[in-house]
Amino acid sequence: MSRKHECIAMLLAGGQGSRLGILTKNIAKPAVPYGGKYRIIDFPLSNCVNSGIYTVGVLTQYQPLELNDYIGNGHAWDLDRADGGVHILSPYQQIMGTEWYKGTANAIYQNINFIDRYDPEYVAVLSGDHIYKMDYSKMLSFHKEKNADCTIAMLEVPWEEASRFGLMFVNEDGEITEFEEKPKHPRSNKASMGVYMFTWKKLRQYLLDDEADPNSGNDFGHDVIPAMHNAGERLFAFPFDGYWKDVGTIDSLWEANLDLLNPKVDLDLTDTSWRIYSKNRSSTPHYVSETATVQNSMITEGCEVYGDVDFSVLFSDVTVEEGAVVKDSIIMPGTVVKKGAVVQYSIIAEDAVIESNAVVGRRPEDMENINDWGVSVVGAGVTIGEGAVIAPKEMIGEDVKGENDR
């Protein structure tokens, strides 16, 4: 029997990530590579450990194999513990077959027995697809100080972006008085980050009630939290003012990577006081040739650069051959960009090959109609043939023949 834990974390990592298209064709969104040597899920896992939360349930569902393999026994995050540690929680296998997680609240409901095993006073419910550094212990202290039943992390967002978020109205004491879910004409810019702290006894009952309601969508934001609010429970907003990005779209994933190259952005991954841990494939040091030019870029171990790289993030074991150009792009592990190829404003997934003189993506200023512009994406293991041209916004999931192969 495990000893009582004051707070455990449940990490929702089962999303399909359909807006990331071919990047999540074979892997769950939280397993998508980020920032040269990380995956998205490294951030909430590292936040847990740095916050003193050492029991973490990771709820997986869609394409979980690579994510499960990546997390393993949790050693990379100091979560390989006899008491607690990290646990992969897939949908409960019933006698009649598998009951898929129907929503975020149902996912936690299906794992009530796991949570009860640790008899926690508090449960943090986290998303597996956000890039941010956050001390959950401060949020827990705030939750206890307010004698709250539910505390929601809150970020003030630009007014022009507010309609994309669930918004809150908060009084002087920090108590939430009203919610708006993605309104067309927002009256608040205080957005929910999808990071929750609950008093477990209270949440447990609401999960049981929610599951018993045939009309519920079994979702925290749409169902459980509004039900708590309508019943007069104590709901508070915990203010957060650091870097936070929901990397649910191609554009936001591209931006979040390139944010690392912007000195004005408050996201320092070299800060040892709040380390982001990851499980890297070991590589030799990177090599930059005398023929190369590298400007304002992040080059990870194992890379070989002979061409021109500008304002880009190269993951491990990427090769950029002489005469090749990579600008404003994200190049994931193991990819080769061959002589004369030009890659601009693109995301190239793992182990792709961009053959010589191929062109992927264009600069927005080179477009006649800016509405036709967007980030180009090449999927994992795909070969773009010699001299082939991939237009902006295109998402390529299969090999493209070269100009001499057609």
C-alpha positions as CSV (number, residue, x, y, z in Angstrom):
1,M,0.0,0.0,0.0
2,S,1.4,3.4,-1.0
3,R,1.7,6.1,1.6
4,K,-0.6,9.1,1.4
5,H,0.5,11.8,-1.0
6,E,-0.6,15.4,-0.5
7,C,-0.8,16.1,-4.3
8,I,-0.5,14.0,-7.4
9,A,-0.7,15.0,-11.1
10,M,-2.8,13.6,-13.9
11,L,-1.4,14.5,-17.3
12,L,-3.9,14.4,-20.2
13,A,-1.8,13.2,-23.2
14,G,-4.3,11.3,-25.3
15,G,-5.2,14.0,-27.8
16,Q,-5.1,13.2,-31.5
17,G,-3.7,16.6,-32.4
18,S,-5.6,16.5,-35.7
19,R,-4.7,20.2,-36.5
20,L,-1.0,19.1,-36.7
21,G,-1.9,16.9,-39.6
22,I,0.8,14.6,-40.8
23,L,3.1,15.4,-37.8
24,T,0.7,13.4,-35.6
25,K,-0.1,10.7,-38.1
26,N,1.8,8.1,-36.2
27,I,2.6,9.8,-32.8
28,A,0.5,11.5,-30.1
29,K,0.7,15.3,-30.0
30,P,2.7,15.4,-26.7
31,A,5.4,13.2,-28.3
32,V,6.0,15.8,-31.1
33,P,9.7,17.0,-31.1
34,Y,10.3,20.6,-29.9
35,G,13.2,22.9,-29.4
36,G,16.1,20.9,-30.8
37,K,16.2,18.2,-28.1
38,Y,12.8,18.0,-26.4
39,R,9.3,16.7,-26.9
40,I,6.3,18.7,-25.8
41,I,5.5,16.4,-22.9
42,D,8.9,17.2,-21.3
43,F,7.5,20.4,-20.1
44,P,4.6,19.3,-17.8
45,L,6.7,16.3,-16.6
46,S,9.6,18.5,-15.7
47,N,7.3,21.1,-14.1
48,C,5.9,18.3,-11.9
49,V,9.4,17.2,-10.7
50,N,10.6,20.7,-10.2
51,S,7.4,21.4,-8.2
52,G,7.9,18.5,-5.9
53,I,5.2,16.3,-7.4
54,Y,6.6,12.8,-7.9
55,T,3.4,10.8,-8.6
56,V,2.2,11.4,-12.2
57,G,-0.4,9.5,-14.2
58,V,0.0,10.0,-17.9
59,L,-3.3,9.3,-19.7
60,T,-2.7,8.2,-23.2
61,Q,-5.0,7.1,-26.0
62,Y,-4.2,8.1,-29.6
63,Q,-1.1,6.5,-31.1
64,P,0.5,6.0,-27.7
65,L,3.4,3.6,-28.6
66,E,6.1,6.2,-29.2
67,L,5.0,8.3,-26.2
68,N,5.0,5.2,-23.9
69,D,8.4,4.2,-25.2
70,Y,9.8,7.7,-24.7
71,I,8.5,8.0,-21.1
72,G,9.6,4.5,-20.2
73,N,10.2,4.1,-16.5
74,G,10.5,7.9,-16.0
75,H,14.2,7.9,-15.3
76,A,15.0,10.9,-17.5
77,W,12.7,13.0,-15.3
78,D,13.6,11.4,-11.9
79,L,10.2,9.7,-11.9
80,D,11.5,6.1,-11.6
81,R,10.3,5.8,-8.0
82,A,9.2,2.8,-5.9
83,D,6.5,4.9,-4.2
84,G,4.7,7.0,-6.9
85,G,6.7,7.8,-10.0
86,V,5.2,8.0,-13.5
87,H,2.4,5.6,-14.7
88,I,1.1,5.2,-18.2
89,L,-2.7,5.0,-18.0
90,S,-4.5,3.9,-21.1
91,P,-8.3,3.4,-21.4
92,Y,-9.6,0.8,-19.0
93,Q,-9.9,-2.6,-20.6
94,Q,-13.4,-3.9,-19.8
95,I,-14.6,-7.5,-20.3
96,M,-16.7,-6.4,-23.2
97,G,-13.9,-4.4,-24.8
98,T,-12.2,-1.1,-24.4
99,E,-14.0,2.0,-23.3
100,W,-12.2,4.9,-24.9
101,Y,-11.8,8.1,-23.0
102,K,-14.9,10.1,-23.9
103,G,-13.6,13.5,-22.7
104,T,-11.1,15.0,-20.3
105,A,-13.3,14.4,-17.2
106,N,-14.2,10.9,-18.3
107,A,-10.4,10.1,-18.6
108,I,-9.9,11.1,-15.0
109,Y,-13.1,9.3,-13.9
110,Q,-11.8,6.0,-15.5
111,N,-8.7,6.4,-13.2
112,I,-10.4,7.1,-9.9
113,N,-9.0,3.8,-8.5
114,F,-5.5,4.9,-9.4
115,I,-5.9,8.2,-7.7
116,D,-7.5,6.6,-4.6
117,R,-4.5,4.4,-4.2
118,Y,-2.4,7.4,-3.2
119,D,-5.3,9.0,-1.2
120,P,-4.2,12.6,-2.1
121,E,-5.8,15.7,-0.7
122,Y,-5.2,17.5,-4.0
123,V,-5.0,16.5,-7.7
124,A,-3.4,18.7,-10.4
125,V,-5.0,18.0,-13.9
126,L,-2.6,19.1,-16.6
127,S,-2.5,19.2,-20.4
128,G,0.3,17.3,-22.3
129,D,0.5,19.8,-25.2
130,H,1.6,23.2,-23.7
131,I,5.1,24.7,-23.7
132,Y,5.7,26.6,-20.4
133,K,7.5,26.6,-17.1
134,M,5.4,26.7,-14.0
135,D,5.8,26.0,-10.3
136,Y,2.7,24.0,-9.4
137,S,3.6,24.1,-5.7
138,K,2.9,27.9,-5.7
139,M,-0.5,27.1,-7.3
140,L,-1.2,24.5,-4.6
141,S,-0.2,27.0,-1.8
142,F,-2.6,29.6,-3.4
143,H,-5.4,26.9,-3.6
144,K,-4.9,26.0,0.1
145,E,-4.7,29.7,1.1
146,K,-8.0,30.4,-0.6
147,N,-9.6,27.2,0.7
148,A,-10.6,26.6,-2.9
149,D,-12.3,23.6,-4.4
150,C,-10.9,24.3,-7.8
151,T,-8.1,26.6,-8.9
152,I,-7.6,27.4,-12.6
153,A,-4.3,28.8,-13.9
154,M,-5.0,32.1,-15.7
155,L,-3.0,34.0,-18.3
156,E,-3.9,37.5,-19.6
157,V,-3.9,37.2,-23.4
158,P,-3.9,40.0,-26.0
159,W,-7.5,41.1,-26.6
160,E,-7.4,40.3,-30.3
161,E,-6.7,36.6,-29.4
162,A,-9.1,36.3,-26.5
163,S,-11.9,34.7,-28.5
164,R,-9.8,31.6,-29.0
165,F,-9.9,30.8,-25.2
166,G,-12.1,29.9,-22.3
167,L,-12.3,33.2,-20.4
168,M,-12.9,34.1,-16.8
169,F,-14.2,37.0,-14.8
170,V,-12.4,37.4,-11.5
171,N,-13.1,39.5,-8.4
172,E,-10.6,41.4,-6.3
173,D,-10.0,38.3,-4.2
174,G,-9.2,36.1,-7.2
175,E,-12.5,34.3,-7.1
176,I,-14.0,33.4,-10.4
177,T,-17.5,35.0,-10.9
178,E,-18.3,34.1,-14.5
179,F,-17.0,32.0,-17.5
180,E,-17.2,32.6,-21.2
181,E,-16.2,29.8,-23.6
182,K,-14.5,31.2,-26.8
183,P,-16.9,34.1,-27.2
184,K,-17.0,36.0,-30.5
185,H,-16.9,39.3,-28.7
186,P,-14.9,38.8,-25.5
187,R,-15.5,40.9,-22.4
188,S,-12.5,39.5,-20.6
189,N,-8.9,38.7,-21.6
190,K,-8.2,36.4,-18.6
191,A,-7.8,33.0,-20.3
192,S,-7.8,29.5,-18.7
193,M,-4.5,27.7,-19.4
194,G,-6.1,24.3,-19.0
195,V,-4.1,23.8,-15.8
196,Y,-6.3,22.8,-12.8
197,M,-5.8,22.2,-9.1
198,F,-8.6,20.3,-7.4
199,T,-9.4,19.3,-3.8
200,W,-9.8,15.5,-4.5
201,K,-12.8,14.7,-2.3
202,K,-14.8,17.4,-4.0
203,L,-13.6,16.6,-7.6
204,R,-14.3,12.9,-7.0
205,Q,-18.0,13.4,-6.3
206,Y,-18.3,15.7,-9.4
207,L,-16.7,13.1,-11.6
208,L,-19.2,10.5,-10.4
209,D,-22.1,12.9,-10.9
210,D,-20.8,13.9,-14.4
211,E,-20.5,10.3,-15.5
212,A,-24.1,9.6,-14.3
213,D,-25.4,12.5,-16.5
214,P,-26.3,11.1,-20.0
215,N,-26.3,14.7,-21.4
216,S,-22.8,15.5,-20.3
217,G,-19.9,15.8,-22.7
218,N,-17.6,14.6,-19.9
219,D,-15.3,17.5,-20.3
220,F,-13.7,19.7,-17.6
221,G,-14.1,23.1,-19.3
222,H,-17.6,22.5,-20.7
223,D,-19.2,20.3,-18.0
224,V,-17.5,19.7,-14.6
225,I,-16.1,23.2,-13.9
226,P,-19.4,24.9,-14.9
227,A,-21.3,22.4,-12.7
228,M,-19.0,23.3,-9.7
229,H,-19.5,27.0,-10.4
230,N,-23.3,26.7,-10.7
231,A,-23.4,24.8,-7.4
232,G,-21.6,27.6,-5.6
233,E,-18.2,25.8,-5.1
234,R,-15.1,28.0,-4.4
235,L,-13.4,28.5,-7.8
236,F,-10.3,30.7,-8.0
237,A,-8.0,31.9,-10.7
238,F,-4.2,31.6,-10.2
239,P,-2.4,34.3,-12.1
240,F,0.5,33.3,-14.4
241,D,2.6,35.8,-16.3
242,G,5.4,33.6,-17.9
243,Y,5.7,32.2,-21.4
244,W,2.9,29.8,-22.3
245,K,2.0,28.4,-25.7
246,D,-0.6,25.9,-26.8
247,V,1.1,24.1,-29.7
248,G,-2.0,22.7,-31.2
249,T,-1.6,24.1,-34.7
250,I,1.2,24.0,-37.3
251,D,1.6,27.8,-37.0
252,S,1.8,27.8,-33.2
253,L,4.3,24.9,-33.2
254,W,6.5,26.7,-35.7
255,E,6.3,30.0,-33.7
256,A,7.0,28.2,-30.4
257,N,10.2,26.7,-31.8
258,L,11.4,30.0,-33.3
259,D,10.5,31.8,-30.1
260,L,13.6,30.1,-28.6
261,L,15.7,32.2,-31.0
262,N,14.1,35.5,-29.8
263,P,16.0,37.1,-26.9
264,K,12.9,39.0,-26.0
265,V,10.9,35.8,-25.3
266,D,11.0,34.6,-21.7
267,L,11.7,30.9,-22.2
268,D,15.3,30.0,-21.3
269,L,15.9,26.3,-21.7
270,T,19.5,26.6,-20.4
271,D,18.3,27.8,-17.0
272,T,19.5,25.1,-14.5
273,S,17.3,26.4,-11.7
274,W,14.2,25.1,-13.5
275,R,15.6,22.4,-15.8
276,I,13.5,20.9,-18.6
277,Y,14.5,17.2,-18.6
278,S,14.4,15.1,-21.7
279,K,15.3,11.7,-23.0
280,N,17.7,12.3,-25.9
281,R,19.2,10.0,-28.3
282,S,22.9,10.3,-27.7
283,S,24.9,11.9,-30.5
284,T,28.4,13.1,-31.3
285,P,29.1,16.9,-31.1
286,H,27.7,18.9,-34.1
287,Y,30.0,19.9,-36.9
288,V,29.8,23.2,-38.8
289,S,32.1,23.3,-41.9
290,E,34.2,26.2,-43.1
291,T,31.8,26.4,-46.1
292,A,28.8,26.9,-43.8
293,T,27.1,30.1,-42.6
294,V,25.0,29.8,-39.5
295,Q,23.1,32.8,-38.1
296,N,20.8,33.1,-35.1
297,S,20.0,29.4,-35.1
298,M,19.9,26.4,-32.7
299,I,22.1,23.5,-33.9
300,T,21.8,20.3,-31.8
301,E,24.3,17.6,-31.2
302,G,25.1,15.3,-34.1
303,C,24.3,17.8,-36.9
304,E,26.5,18.4,-39.8
305,V,26.2,21.7,-41.5
306,Y,28.0,22.6,-44.8
307,G,25.3,25.0,-46.2
308,D,23.5,28.2,-45.0
309,V,21.3,28.1,-42.0
310,D,19.5,31.2,-40.7
311,F,16.9,31.6,-37.9
312,S,16.2,27.9,-37.8
313,V,16.1,25.1,-35.2
314,L,18.0,21.9,-36.3
315,F,17.4,18.8,-34.1
316,S,19.9,16.0,-33.6
317,D,21.6,14.3,-36.5
318,V,20.4,16.7,-39.2
319,T,22.6,17.2,-42.3
320,V,22.6,20.3,-44.4
321,E,24.8,19.8,-47.4
322,E,27.0,22.4,-49.1
323,G,25.0,24.9,-51.2
324,A,21.7,24.0,-49.4
325,V,19.8,26.8,-47.7
326,V,17.6,26.5,-44.6
327,K,15.8,29.6,-43.3
328,D,13.0,30.3,-40.8
329,S,12.5,26.5,-40.5
330,I,12.2,23.6,-38.0
331,I,14.2,20.5,-39.1
332,M,13.5,17.5,-36.9
333,P,16.0,14.6,-36.1
334,G,17.8,12.7,-38.8
335,T,16.7,14.8,-41.8
336,V,19.0,15.4,-44.7
337,V,18.8,18.6,-46.8
338,K,20.9,18.0,-50.0
339,K,23.0,20.3,-52.2
340,G,21.2,23.2,-53.7
341,A,17.9,22.5,-51.9
342,V,16.1,25.5,-50.3
343,V,13.9,25.1,-47.3
344,Q,12.1,28.2,-46.0
345,Y,9.2,28.7,-43.6
346,S,8.8,25.0,-43.2
347,I,8.6,22.2,-40.6
348,I,10.4,19.1,-41.8
349,A,9.6,16.0,-39.7
350,E,12.0,13.2,-38.6
351,D,14.2,11.3,-41.1
352,A,13.0,13.1,-44.2
353,V,15.2,13.7,-47.3
354,I,15.1,16.9,-49.3
355,E,16.9,16.0,-52.5
356,S,19.2,18.4,-54.3
357,N,17.7,21.5,-55.8
358,A,14.2,20.9,-54.3
359,V,12.4,23.9,-53.0
360,V,10.2,23.6,-49.9
361,G,8.1,26.7,-48.8
362,R,8.4,30.4,-49.7
363,R,8.9,33.7,-48.0
364,P,5.7,35.6,-47.3
365,E,7.1,38.7,-49.1
366,D,7.6,36.6,-52.2
367,M,3.8,35.9,-52.5
368,E,1.5,37.8,-54.7
369,N,-1.4,37.1,-52.3
370,I,-0.4,36.9,-48.7
371,N,-3.5,34.8,-47.9
372,D,-1.9,32.0,-50.0
373,W,1.1,31.9,-47.7
374,G,1.6,29.5,-44.8
375,V,4.1,27.1,-43.2
376,S,4.9,24.1,-45.4
377,V,5.1,20.7,-43.7
378,V,7.0,17.5,-44.8
379,G,6.1,14.3,-42.9
380,A,8.4,11.8,-41.2
381,G,10.5,9.6,-43.5
382,V,9.2,11.4,-46.7
383,T,11.5,12.1,-49.6
384,I,11.1,15.3,-51.7
385,G,12.6,14.5,-55.1
386,E,15.3,16.3,-56.9
387,G,14.1,19.7,-58.1
388,A,10.6,19.3,-56.8
389,V,8.7,22.3,-55.5
390,I,6.5,22.3,-52.4
391,A,4.2,25.3,-52.1
392,P,3.4,27.3,-48.9
393,K,0.7,25.6,-46.7
394,E,1.2,22.3,-48.4
395,M,1.4,19.2,-46.1
396,I,3.2,16.3,-47.7
397,G,2.7,12.9,-46.2
398,E,4.1,10.8,-49.1
399,D,7.2,10.8,-51.3
400,V,7.2,13.4,-54.1
401,K,8.9,12.5,-57.3
402,G,11.8,14.6,-58.6
403,E,11.7,16.5,-61.9
404,N,13.6,13.7,-63.7
405,D,11.3,10.9,-62.2
406,R,8.0,12.1,-63.7
